[in-house]
Amino acid sequence: MSAMSWNDGDGRFLRELVSCRSESGSEDVCCSHLERSLPSLGWDCVSRDKVGNVLASRGHGEREILLLGHIDTVPGGPECEVLGDELWGRGSVDAKGPLAAFSLAGGRAELLDGWRYSLVAAVGEERDSRGARYLMTSRGAPSACIVGEPSGGNGITLGYRGCMFLELTSSDEGSHRSIGPGPLTDVLMAASDILREVHRMDDDSKPVINRYNGAVSRMEGVESGGRVAKVGLDIRLPLGASSDELGGLFVDIASRFGVALEVVQQVEAYQSPRSNPVAQALSSSIREVGSSPRLLAKGGTADFNVVAPWRIPMVAYGPGDSSLDHRPDERISIGDFLSSIDILERALPKLCALIDR
């Protein structure tokens, strides 16, 4: 494919979406652009909800397939630019590539009697998943869901680890360090003990979805008269881990150092069965285009985990190499993008038929 492919039809739609910046908390301009674009792609009803999610629907059946993407990105990244057959730019992979594929395929795919397709471009996924969390309180569960995250055109993601975001804080009015270590040292020691405990629970012989992981996400400290210290921790949880139980353990560790600990956000790990109808429909469609499906379980966390309490047939799918997520060289190939649209367009009516059986 030549670079000109990004200037025509489907490629142009993604290029325009990527060129419209949408860091978490600043999605409004890009959401408005998508809202204006969707009717021309075949969607019947397009609107915005209370928290800013873009909503679209097609068809009027009682049963529903939900295509749940996210429109926000992390900051930074390369400028939107076409280099050969690749589109560079923040969000090209995570996750405007999958969102654009959903928008295009969902607007074209055959609609079976009694069914409708719905599209959500959620806000805030990279920060606090406020868009997906609002969906859980504002609507009922669909019949099935595909979450838009990069897996490559032939990859189907069945599960993601859970996570806990912790904030450790301590402060005082000031003292000489010879009398005691003080808040900055206390917070670092508490954080170190928590990470050491997470490392102790990990088992590197297991698949990534069954492993613990912990990392420092941010650090702040000042000693100027009074002393203040904060450390953020990002703890990844395997299948079966209880965030409530771990939260209690981590509070106990922090308290040994006189440090306050807040669980800022938590969500459990979740994995769909390999035999679920969404995976079957996508696998069949991937084979139809001459490729071999890959079933994946990932170490990150996504809106997939947030909507998992629906307990419906669900996978994550979308074009793009997930190893390029958040990187300064984030980019997607035109071939992978166009192939994923074809696969989704084939898979959606198959999925409806499988559930109807």
N, C-alpha and C positions, 0 to 999 in steps of 0.2 A: 504494500500500500504506500502511496506517496503522501507527503505532508499535506497535499491539497485535500485529502479525505477529511481532514479536520475542518475544512471550510464548507462542507456540504452536509446537509441533512442532520443525521444523528450525531456526527462528529461535531458539527457546529453547536448543537444544543449543549453538549458537555463542555465544549471550550468556553462558551458564554457563561455557563454556570460556574466553572472554575475561576474565570476572570473576575467574577463578582465576589469580593472577599466577605467572609462570614465567620469570623472568630466567635467562639462562645460568648454570648452576651451582646453580640453586635450582628445578629443575623437578619435584621429587619429588611434591609435593602435587598439582599439576596432572596429572602422569602417572597418579597413583593414581585421580584423578577420571575420566580418560579410560578407564583400564583397567576401572573399574566400569561405565561407560556402554556400551561397545562390544557386549557380548553382546545387549543389548536392541535394538541396531540391526541385528542379523542376522549378526554375526560368530561363527564356530564356536568358535575357540580364541583366547584372549587371554592374554598373558604379558608379562613384562619380561625383558630380557637383562642381561648382566653390567654394562654401562655405564649402564643405566637406560632404554634405548629401550623404548617400548611396541610390542609385536608382536601382530598379529591376522591370522587367515586364515579363508577361507571356501571350501569345496570341497576336493576331494582329488585333483585331476588332477595329472599330472606336469608340465604346462606352466603357467607362472605369469605373471600380470601383477602387478607391484609398484607400489603407490601409496606413494611416499616423501615424507612431509611432515616438518615439524619443529615441535616444541611449545615451544621456548624463544623468548624475545624479548630485545630490548635493554632496558635499564632505562628508567624514566621513562614519559612519555606521559600521555595523558588517562585519567581514570578511566572505567570501563565505564559507559556511559550511552546510553540511547536518545533520539535527538533526531529527531523526524519519522520518516522511513523509513530513517534511518542509525543504525548502531551504532558509537559512538565507543569507543575503548579500545586500549591497547597490545596489539598482536598481532592486532587485528581484520583487518588486511590482511596483515601479515608476521609469521607466516604461519598463524594459526589459522583464518582464513577458508578458505584452500585445504585445510587439514587436516580441518576439519569437513565440507567438501564431499566429500572423499575418504571419510571415515568413513560418511557417509550414503549416497552413491551406491554405494560398494563393497559395502555391506550389502544393497542392493536389486537391483542389476543382474543381469540374466539370466546364468546360468552355463552355458556350453557344455560338452558332454562332453569330458573330458580336461583341463579347465582348473581353475585355482583363482585366487582373488584374495588378495593379501597386502597388509597395511597396516603401515607403520612410522611411528610418531611419534618422530622422532629428537631426541636431546638435543644441545645444544652447537653448533648450526649457526652461531649468531651469534658464537661465540668461536673455536673450533678445529675444528669439525666432528667432534668425537670420536665422536658417534653414527654418522654415515655412515662414518667411517674404520673403526670397529669392524665394521660390516657387511661391508666389503671383505675382512676377515680371517676372518669367522665364518660366511659362507654363500657359496653359489655364485651365479652370475649368473642372474637371471630371464630369461624370454623377451622381456619388454619392460618399460619403466618409465615412469611419469609422476611427475615431481617437483613437489611442491606449492609453488609460488611465485606471487604475484599477477601476472596478465597481463590481467585483465579477462575477463568471461565469453566474449568472442569472440577473445581473444588466445592465441596458441600460441607459446611461446618455444623457439627451436631452438638457441640458443647463448648462452654467457656468456664474458666475458673471464676470464683467469686472474689470479692475484695472488701477490705476495711480500710478506710482512711482515718487515721488517728491524729490528734493534735495534743502534744504534751506542752504544758506551760508551767512556768514558775517565775516568781518575782519577789523582791524585797526592797527595803528602803535604803539599802547600801550597808556595806561592812567591809572590813579589811580581809583580804583573802587568807591571811595567816590564821584567822580565827575559824574559818570554815570555807569550804569550796564555793558555796553560793549557787544561785539559780542556774547559771550557764552550765556549770559542771554537773549539777544535779540532773538537769534535763538530758544532757548528753549521756550520762551514765544510765539513766532510766531507758532512754531510747536504745542504747547499746544492749542492755539486758533483754529488752523485748525482741530485738533482732536476733540475738543469740538464741533465745527460746524458739523463735520461728525457724532458725537454721537447724536447731536440734530436732524439730518435728519433721523436717524435710527428709525425703528419701530419694536420692538422685537415680535410683534404679527404676523408678516408676515413670509412667507417661506424664507429660507436663500437666494434664488436667487433674492428676492425683498428687501434685506436689505443692508444698508451701513455698512462698517467696516473700521477702521483705526488703524494702528500700526506703531511704530517706528521700522525701519529695521536696522538702524545703527546710531552711534553717534561718532563724533570726536571733540575734543576741546583742545586747548593749549593756555596757557598764559605765554609767556616767551619773554619779550620785546613787540613785536607785539602780537596781539591776533587773533586767527582764530577759527571758529566754523562751523561745518557741521552736519546736521541731515537729514537722509533719512526717508521718510514716504511711507508706502504701504497702499494705499486707495483702498478698494474694492467697486465696483459700482454695483447697482442693474439694472435689466432690465429697460430700458427707461431713465436712467440717461445719461446726455451729458457730456463727459469728457472735451469738449471745454468750455462749460459754467462753469463747476466746476473749471477748470484751471484758468479762469479769477477771480473767487471768491477767490481762494487760493492765487493768486498773490496779490490781494488787501489786504488780511489779512496780508501777509508777509510784504508788503510795509509799513504798520502802524508802524512796528518795525525797518524799514530801512534794512530789510533782503531781499536778492535776492532769487527768487524761480525759479527753472527749472523743467519743466515736462520732466523727463528722458524717460519715456515710458508710453503709454496709449493704451488701447484697450477696446471696448465696450462689455457689456454683450450680450449674445445671447442665444436663446432657440429655438430648432427645434420643429415643430408641432408633437404632439403625434402620429398622423396618418401617418407620413412620411414612405416611403417604407423601409428604412433601419431598423427602429424600428419594422415594421411589420415582416420583414424577420427574424430578430433576435428573436423576441418574439415567432414566430412559431417554430423556431428551439430549443429554450429553452424548450418549452412545449414538443417537440418530445423526449427530453432526460429525461423527467419526472420531470421537475422543473417548477416553476412559475415565469414569468418575473417580474422584479421590474423596474419601470420607475423613474429615478432620476433627480434632479437638484442640482448642487453643488455650494458651496461657493467659491471655488478657481477659478483660471483662467488657461487656457491651450492653446495649439496651435489651439484647436477648435475655440477659439475666433478670432485668427489671420486669419484663412481661412474662417470665416463666411461670408465675403463679396462675396464669390462665390454664396451664396444663392442657394445651392443645397441640396438634401436630405442628412442628416448627423446626426450621433450620435457619442458618445464616448463609447468604450467597451473594456473590457479586464479583465483577471483574477487578483486576488489580492484584499486585504482589504485596501481601500484607507486611513483608519485611521492609517495605518502603514507607510504612505509616510514620508520620511525624518527622521524617528525615528531610534534610536540606536538598536531597535529590529525588524527591517524590515525583513519580511519573507513571503513566499508563500507556500501553500500546493500543493502537487503533484496532488491531486484530482481536485482542482479548475483549475489548469493549463491545465490538460489533457481534462477536460470537456469543457473548453473554445475553445480549438482547434476543438473538435468535433462540437460544436455549430457553429463556424465560417465556417467550411467546409460545413455544411448543409446550412447555411444562404446565402453564396455568390451566388450560382446559383439561389436560391429563389429570391434574390434581383434583379438579372438581369431579371428574368421572370416577376416580378412585374412592373419594369420600362417599359418592352416591351409591357405591356397590353395597 
